């Protein structure tokens, strides 16, 4: 497993071809429908609560946590986490009804 990224340094030592494929793969994952919804929801909650600057919104526990505490399923690892545990409410649009 790669070391955490340091400012100004590469996260992994990849060939240019592998780095391009990883970048495309990461972009696809970051722009999936559920990730876009979570990101938009988190940004809205930050606009509504400006005092929570520097904290992350935990969609599972539905509260703000420090970045450190919002990683790795509260110390139990990520294997128990799944998509179904991170549902967020979205508005139904006219065309979806």
N, C-alpha and C positions, 0 to 999 in steps of 0.2 A: 504494500500500500504506500502511496506517495505521502511525503511529508506535507504539512500544511503550507500553503503559499505564503511566502515572505514578500514584503513590499519590494518591488523591483526585480524579483527573481522568478524563474519559471517554476510551476508546480511539479511538472513531470518532465523528464528528458525524453521527448518524443521526436521522431523524424518529422520533417515538414508535412509529409503526406499523412502520417498518423495524427499530427496535431490538427490538421484541417478536418479530418474525419471526426475527431473528438469534438472539435468546435461545433461542427454541424449537428452532431448527436446531442451535445449539451443544449444547443439552441432549440432543437426540436423538443427536448424534455422541458425546458423552461417555458416554452410557449404552448404547452398542452392546455386544453380547455380548463381543467381543474386548477392548474398552476396559475393561469391568468386570473381566474376567479379569486383564488386565495390572495394573490398579489394585490388585486384591486380592493379586496375587502380589507386587507391590512393597511393599505394606503389611506382608505376612508377612515378607519379607526384612528390612525395617526393624525389625520386632519381634525378629527373630532376631539382628540386628547393630546394637544401639543405638549403637555407636561411629561408625556411618556417618551420623550426623545431619548434615543440610545437603547431602547428596549424593543424586543420583538413580540409580535402578537402570536400566541400559541393557539392555533385553531382547534386543537384537541381539548385543551383545558379552558379555552375561551377567556383568556386573560393575558395581560402583558407580563413578560418575563425578561430577565436579563438574557443577552445573547448566549451566554455560557450555559444557562439553565434550560434554554430552549433547543438544545441539541441532543440527539441520541436518546430520545424517549425517557427523559428524566433519569438517566443513568442506567436504564435497563437495556440499552442497545436498540438498534433499529429493526431487528428481525420481527418483532411483534407488531410493528406499525404497519398499517395498510391503508389503502385508499378509502375504505368505507368508514374509517374512524375520523376522517377529516372532512366531512360534509359541511358545506356552508349554505345558508339560505340565499337563493338568488331570486330576483324578481322575474315573474313570468311576463314576457313581452306579448303584445297583441298577436303576433304571428305564431307564437307558441301555444296559444289557447285553443 
